[in-house]
Amino acid sequence: LMEEITLAAKLHVRNAIDVSSKGLLRRGRLHSDENGATVAEPIAFRLYLSVTAPEHRKTLAGCCWPIPPSPGPTTPHGWQRMPKEKITHGWWLCRFCMMDVEDTLHALLSCDGSKELVTLYTMLWTKCRSSGELMGNM
């Protein structure tokens, strides 16, 4: 029974991705299964889902999928509101290292103020290097 439920869940996710206009980039995504084989499994657990901070998880997911940034607060008529006061650079500093602006690239490549981020981007780069070796160092 559990195998049938798992198969039905996988089929449901695969069908939802196939019929979705936003699912184009999700089709055929490869990952390594528990045996080390590379397979296309849409229901597979993705490493970025293990990030505990919701803001970081959303940022990492945004790197995986081309999600356009939110235009910011709008009025009921759809016009974008302008900030009432200028935001000082200090408010933009990374909350972990306080050395750089906290953005996607900083979180993925250089922030050393969070052990969780360091672990994740180390794993990411290790995986990228091993993939490059498998592909012949394109």
Secondary structure, DSSP 8 states (H G I E B T S, - for coil): -HHHHHHHHHHHHHHHHHH-GGGGGGTT-EEE-TTS-EEE-TTS--GGGG-SSHHHHHHHHHHHTT-------B-TTS-B---SS---HHHHB-TTTSSSB-SHHHHHHT--S-HHHHHHHHHHHHHHHHHHHHTT--
